[in-house]
Amino acid sequence: MSPETNQPVSGAPDSRQSPAKSVTVPIWLMVLMFLLLYWGALYFDQNGAWFSAKVYAPYRTLDQVEAFQVSSGASDVFEQGKAVYNKPTCAACHQTGGQGSPGQFPPLAGSEWVNEPEPGRIIRLVLNGLQGPITVKGQSVNNVMVPWNVLSDQDIAAVLTYVRQNKEWGNNAPAVTPAQVKAVRDKIQKTHPGPFTPAELMKISPAD
Amino acid sequence: MNRGPLVFLAAFLALAASWSGFVLAPQIQIGRQQQETNVVNTAELYPQARPGLARQGLEVYRANGCAACHTQQIGQRGTDCEVILTDAGTNPIAVAEALVNAKVGISQASGAGLAAGLPKTILCGVTAEVAKAAVNAVRPTGAKAKIEIVPRGPDIARRWGPRRTVAADYLFDYPVMLGSQRVGPDLANVGLRPPDANWHLRHLYAPRLAVKDSIMPPYRFLFERKKIAQQPSPEALPLPAELAPPPGYEIIPKPQANALVAYLLSLRCNAPLFEAPLTPAMAPSAAAPTNAPAQ
């Protein structure tokens, strides 16, 4: 370091000590970089599967992997019913295991109301709800069940099939079809808009 | 050098970015993977730890550098679906019409043709959507069809494995013997290929006895020559005259050889998993392990 470099010199500036000029990035380079970044983000979003550990090449998204899962076909209705049951519609009171809660909500597992060969009563009960004392598996419960007529015929048929054919719960009754639900819905829409009582249900023929 | 902090920061960021990508991200992704209930298959836990002898065999495999020439990873290029008609129902003509109307790539189908020779592959190499459309089209007519998932790729065409390998396949292996060079065939599912333990022992002792033109070196130090005490041991290798030991001696595999073979036979990688969907094959393939692509 020579002492004169610290002082401004009026002559030609020393090239080694010239003040750094501010570097301007060309605007086209900035735009290119942002476009690349944008493309990269899009590419990651479409092909990266968000770091899911279940997605390997050649699959690019979780949906693609799920599309190849083997479904047994016959149990589609059962699976749909399980989804409806646990939405939670029924599971909120009757529990996911169908055991209900003693004194408040009657069980569905092993219930004689669920396992009737003909589904006439249980369709009415689900569509319009229930009030009044009901005896299930020897235990009396006095509570209110809300009507579920907002559910489609398809959903009600599926959920009843799920409940009635659930071998894990010890139930084994024939499946319920959407047509059966629709028939009952059309029949009771005019004649019986409100909730049923168990006594009323017992008067109805199950096949009706 | 008055830009020290800036250079340090740049170097730090470059290293931190690669560390995040190569170490942190995989750790978050699969670092805590555990044995899972394999609902796709039979609700059994997958993967299972290798049995004790096979676990020791992994050490022999490692010690002898098998991974230098053999990989244990199967690639996959894509996945196809096949639709198989299992039951034509009572009205095959309606089934044929439904299939043509579903626009799944079948332009002509005759009822009699469909009804003959069931079960029958009616669609091959299609996407999952098309396969599901075909099954849904067939269902209302009373016929039954099922979908088979068929992974596709050069490794699978060589019959080195039914599907790609995934992290779960290696969960209990340490270190994981992935390998990087295929001087010999891939061994990811060698345990499912037909040859038995005796074949593997002979192959280790004299590779060309088992595979003509094999370039694998013999691993004879995994065997020992013993004097026949009273009568020949049942474990003795049956060898042709030019390799046979002198009269009164026999070649017996050492424990390492038996462990290595147990390890090889435990290599499978064939379970259908969620992340590697597959319709399991009914019978193991009859192809011998080879490097050549299947014809």
Contacts between the chains, C-beta under 8 A, distances in Angstrom:
chain1	res1	chain2	res2	distance
A	51	B	25	6.4
A	51	B	28	6.8
A	51	B	29	5.3
A	52	B	29	7.9
A	53	B	29	4.8
A	53	B	30	5.0
A	53	B	33	6.7
A	53	B	167	7.3
A	53	B	275	7.7
A	54	B	274	6.0
A	54	B	275	4.6
A	55	B	275	6.9
A	56	B	164	6.4
A	56	B	166	5.5
A	56	B	275	5.7
A	56	B	276	6.9
A	57	B	76	7.3
A	57	B	164	7.7
A	58	B	76	5.7
A	58	B	77	5.8
A	58	B	78	5.0
A	58	B	79	6.7
A	58	B	153	7.9
A	58	B	164	7.9
A	59	B	79	7.6
A	65	B	274	6.9
A	65	B	275	6.3
A	65	B	277	6.9
A	67	B	127	8.0
A	67	B	128	3.9
A	67	B	129	7.0
A	68	B	79	5.6
A	68	B	81	7.5
A	68	B	128	5.4
A	68	B	149	5.2
A	68	B	277	4.0
A	69	B	40	7.3
A	69	B	274	6.9
A	69	B	277	5.9
A	70	B	40	6.9
A	70	B	147	6.9
A	70	B	149	6.5
A	70	B	272	7.7
A	70	B	277	6.9
A	70	B	279	6.6
A	73	B	135	7.0
A	73	B	139	7.8
A	73	B	144	7.9
A	73	B	146	7.1
